[in-house]
Structures are given as C-alpha cells and as structure tokens.
Amino acid sequence: MKIWITLSFLLLPLSALAQTCLTSISATTPTTSFVINGDGTVTDNRLGLMWMRCSLGQTWLNNSCSGEPLELSWQQALVNAHGYVYANQTGWRVPNVKELASITEGQCVRPAINTSIFPNTPADDFWTSSPAVNDPQRAWVIAFFNSSNSIKDKSLFVYTRLVRTAN
C-alpha cells in the first residue's frame, strides 16, 4: 500500500503541485506594496522592512532565485544571519514571527507568497527568530505552503529568509 501511495504521488501532473491563487480574494501582499531594488532585495513600504528576495542558499540571478535553498537548524539560521552582508547591506537578521507572516499571500497556496516578489520560494516551513514561550527547545515557523504558523523543534532543518530594517 505504501508503495502505491508513493507511486501515485509521482504520477500527479506537475500542475497539481503549482501555486494556486483565488483571484476572488484580495491580495494581502500586492506587488504595489513593495519597491523592487534591483539588487535581489525588495522593500516593504507598509512595514519599512527590506527583504532578501531569495531564501538563504539561493542566488539572485537573471531576476530570479536560482539554486537550492539551505535547510538549517534554528541556531544555524541565527548564526548565518549574524554579520551577513548582502547587496552591500548589513543588519540582516532572521525575521520575527509577525514580520515573516506579513509576507505570506493569503489568496495563494503552494507557495503562499507573492511569487513576483519572492520567486522560487519553497512551499515549506521557514524559521522565525521567535522562540516558543513555554518550550525552550522550539521556535515559531511560518509555512509557505498555506500561510500557517506553528512551533518546531529547533534542531529540525528548515528554510530561512533574511530581513533588515530599511533605511
């Protein structure tokens, strides 16, 4: 039975795995809310935050994110962000749970993000810097599969996108 389930998943058309958006719902992160800086970053005018358009491990190339994003433990994500220089900017950090949730796109799933602004984002969990209040071994993640949030063990390997306060 398990073999059949695995094989049937492989037989799904690729379109079944593509982003799905309901245009009858207003966009929560319309492209007009962002300034595209041309250097692999984007500025969110609503919150005054500058985001890396790619996940850590990907490269901004030809107006898209290429390569495989890194999967890091929570501690590795925080360490990687410390002192990170990108697009000649410093001050990059792992976003808190509210900041990361602010870039989820509520009208879309798989991934639940504006793919014009954040191309090739995995439809999976991303670390936040927010630790779980009642469990020091866990921290908050945002799932770009469906815009949900949850807490995960800090030793798990999860994707990361960095942010900084815009100047």
N, C-alpha and C positions, 0 to 999 in steps of 0.2 A: 504493500500500500504506500509506504513512504517513497519508494522508487517512482511509482506512478505520479504522485503529487509533485515530486521534483521534476520529472519529465514533462508533465503537463504545464508547469510554470515556464519551462524553457520553450514551449510551443506557443506561448502567448504572443500576439503580434506586438511589435515594438510600440505601436501607437497606444497600447494599453498601459505602457509604462511612461508615457509622455505627460507633461504638465497638462492639467485640466483646469479651466477657469470658467466661472459662471459670470457672464457679462451682465446679467440682470442685477448683480450686486455691485455697489460702488466700490472702486478700488480703494484699498486702505493705504497703499504706498504708490500713488500715481507718479509717473516719471517726472511730472512737473514739480514735484516736491523736492527734487534733487538737482544739484548742479554737477554736471559731469566735468571733472577737472582735466581729463585728457592724459593723466599720468597713472591710470589704474586706481584712482581714488574717486570718490563721489562725496559731495557734501549734502547732508540732510538739512534743508533750510528750516524745517519745523523745530528741530531739536538742537541745531548748532553742532552737529557731530560730523566728523569726516570718517568715512568707512573705506577699508580696502575692498575693492570690487571682487577680488578673488579670495578663496579660502587659503589659509596657510598651506604652503607646499605647491600651490598653483602659480603660474607665471602669467602676467598680463602681456599678451602678445596679439597683435592684429585685432585690437578691440574686442578681445575675448579672453577668457581664462583657460589656459591650457595646462595639461599635466594632471597628475593625481594629487588631490589634497592629502595632507598629512592627518593621520589619526594619532592623537596624543592623549596621554593621561591628563588629568586636571592640572597637576603640578607641572608637567612638561609644558602645557599651554601657557601657564603663568610665567614660567622661566623663559620660554621663547619670546614672549611679548616684551619682557623687561629689556630695555635698551634697543628694541627693534628699530631699525631705520628703513623706511620705505618711501619712495617718491620724494627723497630728500627731506623727509619729515621725521621728527622724533615724537615721543609721547604716546606711542601706540600701546594699547592695553587690551585685555580680554574684556568685552562689554559686560555690564551687569545684566540681570535678567530683564529688566524693563527696557533697557537700551536695545538688546538683541530682539526682544519681542516687537519693538517698534518697526523693524524692517520686514516682518512677516506680511505676506499678502493674503488677506482674508478671503478674497474671491477665488484663490487658486490652491491646488494641492499638487503634490509630486512634481516639483517642489512648490512650497507655499511662500514664494518670494517673487518680486518683480525681476524676471529674467533679463529684461532690457538693461536694468541697472546692475544686477548681480548675475552675470551669465555663468552657466555650468556649475551651479550650486547643487551639491548632493542633496537629495530629498531624505535627509537623515538628521541625527542629533548634532547640535553644536554647543560647545561649552559656554557657560557664562562665568563670570568671576564671583557670582553669588553662592556662598556655601549654604547648605541646608541648616536651618536654625537648630533643629533638635538632633542632628546626626553629623558629627564632625567628619565622618568618612564619606559624605555625599555632598554633591553640589547640583545646582539647577542647570538644566539643559533646555534648549528650545529645539523642537523637532520641525525641520523644514519640510517634512512630509505633509503635515496638516496644520501647522501653526500651534501645536500643543506645547505644553511645558511639563516637565517632570523632574524628579531628582534622580541622579545616577551615582553609583559608586565612583569615587574619584580615581580609582585605579583602572577604570574602563578606558578604552581608546576611542576618542570622539573627535569630530572635526572642530576647527576653530576659525573664526573670522575676527580680525582686529579692528579697533575703533580708536579714535582720538578726538579730543575736543577741538573743533575748528577754530582757527584764528580769527 
